[in-house]
């Protein structure tokens, strides 16, 4: 199962379901924490997606309403197997949460959420998730950042974000900048031809 061509449609749907089921079952931290694992499974291991697809998936995860994990499942599933792939991926990513919630509701009615051991465990897991996410961000940056303009934009937005600038304002600012840059690049190409 090294490439999409070697997977039949039925096997691809099963693979999508199992992959998203495992990702949702074992990844702690929500949709953004799933990105490194999705990138590892679908880009590096199985080579079903290109590394350029991951930033597109992240953009869709962040901008579309709903849970980010479900948005990621829809993106990957639809890209690989159309509507059926999206549907199967959604079921795979939702099912672990439903099962875990049912188990918690039945067996752990008196669960102490202030338990010091439980809190320490989750603080360590959060730190690990941040490290994994940063590793994936640096790997993606090598594939996405191709010009000086890209580096300037990323650096500027990182500085603004660290300084407490609103994320919504950053997204709204980036739209006209990206649009203007695309027009500028198109005009340059026409002049060179």
N, C-alpha and C positions, 0 to 999 in steps of 0.2 A: 504494500500500500504506500508506495513512494510518491505517486502523483495521482491527480484527479482522473486521468484517462484509465488507470488500472482499476478504479472502483466502479462497479456497476451502480446504477441509480439506487437500488434497494440497499446495497452495502453502504453507500454514501450516506443515506438517511439514517441507517443504524449507527454509523460512525459519528454523525452529527449529534444524535441523541445521547450516545454514551459519553462523548467528549464533553458536551455541555452539562450533562448530569454530574460527571466527575469534577468539572471545574466549579460548579455551584456547590457541590458537597464539601469540597476540601479547601476552597479559598475563603479566607476571612477578610472582610474589609469592603465588600461591595463591588460595584461594577468596575471602578478604576483598578482595584487590586487584581481583577481577572485579566487585565490586558497582557501582562507578561506571560501568563500561562497560555492564553489564546494565541499569542504571537509564537510561543514555543511550539505548540501543537500544530497549528495550521500553516505557519510559515517555515520554521526551521526544520521541524521533524517530518511532516507529511508533504510539505511543499504544495499545498492546495491553494494558498494565497501568496501574493507577492508582498514584500516588506512595505511597498508603497500603499497597500490597502489598509494597513494598520492606522496611519494618521486619519484616513477617511473614516474608518470605523470609530475612532475616538471623537472626531468631529460630530458624527451622527449620534453617538452615545450622549454627548454633552448637550446637543441642541434640540434633540427630539424630546417631547414630553414622555414621561414614564420612567420606569426603572432602567438604569444604565445597563445592567446585566441582560435584560430582555432586549434592549436596543442592539447590544452587541450580538446577541443570538440571532436576531432578525437580520442584521447586516451580513453576518457570515453565512447563515443558512440560505438566505436568498441569493447571495453571490455564488454559492456552490451548487444549489439544487432548486432554485426558484421558490415558489410559494410553499411547496411541500417541505423543502429544506428549512425555510423560516419557521413553519409551524412546528416541525419536529424539534428544532433547536429551542424554541420557546418552551415546549413541554419539558424538554430535558433540563433547562436552566431553572424552571419553576418547581419541578417535582421535589428536589431535595429540601427546599424550604418548607413545602407543604408537609412532607413526611416528618421533618424535625419539629415543626410547630405542633403537629398532632402528638408526637411523643412527649414533648414538653408539657402540653396541656394535660395529658393523661398521667404521667409519672412524676412530674416535678412541680406540683402545685405549691410546695413549700420551699422552692429554690431560693436560697439567700443570695441576692444579687450584690450584696455588700461583702461577700466572702473575700478575704484578703488574698487567698491563694488563687481564686478565680480572677480577681482583678489584676494580679501580677502576671498571670499567664497571658491574659489578653493584652497587657501593655507590651510584653515581649513579642507577641504575634504582630501587633501593630508596627513595632519597630522593624521587624523582619519584612513586612509588607512594603514599608517605605523603601528599604534597601533594594528589594526586588524591583519595585516600580522605577527607582532611579536608574538601575542597571538597564532596564528596558528603554527608558527615555534616552539614555546616551546611545544605545544601539540604534534606535530609530532616528536620532539626530544625525547620525552618520549618513543615513540613506535619504533624509529629507532636506537637510540644509546643504544647498549646492552653490549658493552665491553669497557674496558679501552682504547683499541686501537682506537675505534670510537671517544671517547672524546678527545684523543690526536690529532687525525687528524682534527676534527672540530675546536678545539682550535688553532692549528697551522695555519690552513687556515684562520681563522678569524683574527688572528694577522697579517698575511701577507697581507690580504685584506685591513685592516685598515691602514697598513703602505704604501699602495699605490702600492702593487704588482699587476701586470696585471692579470685580470680575465682569459684571454686566457691561460696565462702561468700556472695559478693555475689548470685549467682543464687539461692541458697537463701533468702537474706533477702528478695529482691525478690518472691518468690512469695507469701508471706503478706501483704506490704504491698500488692501489687496486688490480691489477693483481698479484703482488708479495704476498700480504697478502692472497689472495685466494689460491695461490699455497702453501703457508706456512700452512694454515689451513687444506688443503687437505692432505698434508704430515703428519701433526700431527695426523689426524684422522686415517690414515693408520697405523702409528706406534702404536696407542692405540689399534687397532684391532689385 
